[in-house]
Amino acid sequence: MQIFVGETRDTVYKEELKKWNWGRMWTDGTPKLFDGEIWGFDNGAYGCFVRGRAFDDNLFKRRLDRAFNVGIPHLAVCPDIVAGGKNSLEFSLSWLPRLPRDWPWYIAVQDGMEMADVLSCLTMFDGLFLGGTNRFKYKASGWVATAREAGIPVHYGRCGTEKKINHARRLGVDSLDSSFPLWTRGRWRYFVDLITEGSPQQDLFDSSKPQEKGLTFR
């Protein structure tokens, strides 16, 4: 399972990323990669969502132009509307013809989407990005099975807690990302232990341990 963390330039974290062959998911800035880094390109929709703004088409295009000169990522998330349901699917489909086809574009699925709506166009994408609320993610086995039938990989978005990581393993997803480990050194150690050893080595009552939030999107 390929692991991605958020957009950090911290030298300590970068050295550990090299050690574990993990990468970064770039959301805001231009990717500045270390040698051999496996990286991902996020569309920035979640940042717009938390700020109460519509998707910024022009900002996305500028970021894409800069990132395109860096190379081809491991995955790229097609523009979507967080919590947008079927409207998000239609939005993603409208963008697809305008995107560089040599990049691996993933369709973001989330609350309000019906599997029947996505099935007809799933093979137009290179992978499935599991977004939505925690409630949606925990019922995602059908989406994963559908992606497997279509022969495309699955990425689990915002997967930083023990419960989610264990869930991702049970689903057998191909990759996951989380920005939670970058918040504190303690949280980083907790995340690394979860991924590499399967259990955290820090005090369960440590305040740096990530907490689940039932309606967290993406």
Secondary structure as UniProt FT lines:
FT   STRAND          2..5
FT   HELIX           11..20
FT   STRAND          23..26
FT   TURN            35..36
FT   STRAND          40..41
FT   HELIX           45..50
FT   TURN            51..52
FT   HELIX           57..68
FT   TURN            69..70
FT   STRAND          75..77
FT   TURN            82..83
FT   HELIX           86..95
FT   HELIX           96..98
FT   TURN            101..102
FT   STRAND          105..109
FT   TURN            111..112
FT   HELIX           115..119
FT   TURN            120..121
FT   HELIX           122..124
FT   STRAND          127..130
FT   HELIX           134..137
FT   TURN            138..140
FT   HELIX           141..150
FT   STRAND          154..156
FT   HELIX           162..171
FT   STRAND          175..178
FT   HELIX           180..182
FT   HELIX           185..197
FT   TURN            204..205
FT   TURN            207..208
FT   TURN            214..215
//
